[in-house]
Amino acid sequence: MAPSKQKKKRRSRTEKQTKKLLFSEAINYLLEQSLEQRVKDPDLSKEYFLSAKKMGMRGRFHLPKQYRHLFCHKCYTPLTSNTARVRLNSKKKQVHYQCLICRSEHRIGYHKPKP
């Protein structure tokens, strides 16, 4: 016998919007907690960031850039003055971050605002 053909239950737009709102609030809360614990307890900060990232993947969200640039992309350690080296390259208009734990480098571009 062939499997029964059941119609998939579709979610309405309001259910999707509420789900999206709940995910974004939870992610923002975890990221704020992670920033508060950055200097005091880096391991706890790392856990908060990882759980926020997992929630983002589950809900298909990108984490905001302002938070993504504060953590190492390889080992997810919070980048502070004790765990990172920051250099400015004015010729290429880049900020170079080097994690002192895993030795990975990240470059973020910047530009002068137009008048």
N, C-alpha and C positions, 0 to 999 in steps of 0.2 A: 504494500500500500504506500501511496505517496504521502509525505508529511502534510498535515493540515495547513491550509493557507490561512494564516491569521493576519489581520491587518495590524500594522504597527501603530502604536498609539503615538500620535504626534503631540508635541508640547505647543501650547499657545505662546504667543509673543510675550504676554505678561509673565508667564512662568520663566521664559528664557531671560527676560530682563531682570527679574528678581534674583535668579540664579547668578547672573553676571554681577549684579550689585553686591550680593553676599560674598562672592569670591573676591571681588576687588576690595571690599572692606576688610575681609580677613587677611588678605595679602598685605594691605597697607598697615594693618595693625602689627603683623609679624615683622615687617620691615622696620617700623618705628621702634619696636622692642629690640630688634637687632642692633639698631644704631645706638640705643641707650646703653646696651651691654658691651659695646665695641671695645672700650678701654678697660672696663672692670673685669669682664670675663669673655675673652675672645672665643672660647670653645662654645659657650652658650649662644653667643652672637652668630657663630657659624651654623649652629643647629637651627636657629630661627630663620636664617637666610635659606638654608636648604629646604626647610619645610614650606617656606613661602614659594620657593622655586618649584617644588613639587606640586603645590596647589595651582600655581600658574600653568604648569604643563597639563594638569588634569582639566582645568577650565579653559585651556587654550588661550592664555593671556601672556603677553610679554611683560616682564618686570620693567618699571620705569627706569630710564637711563640714569637718573640722579642716584638711584640705589645700586644699579648694576656696576657703576664705575667705582663704587666704594669697597668692592670685594674682588679678590683675585679670581680670575676666570678658570684657573686650573685647580687650585686647592681650596677655594672659597674662604680663605682667611680674610678677615676684615683688614683693609689697608689703613694702617695708622702710622704715626711717625716711628714706631718701634718695629713695624713689620714690613715697611716699604721704603723704597728710595724713589724720590720724585725729581725729575729733571725737566727743564723747559728747553725746547729747541725752537728758537725764534725764527730761524731760516725756513724750516718746514712747517711752522705753526703747529707744533705738536707738544703734548705733554707725555713724557715717558714715565711709566710706573714700572718698578721692578720689585717683585715680591721677594723678600729676603728669606723666606722659608722654602719655597720651591724653585726660586730663581727664574721664574717666568716673567716675560716682559709684555707690557701692554702699551699701545700708543693711542692717544685720543687727540683728534685734531681740533683746532680752534681757529677762529678768525676774528679780526677786528670788526666791530659793528659798523655798518655803513651809516654815514651822516644823513 
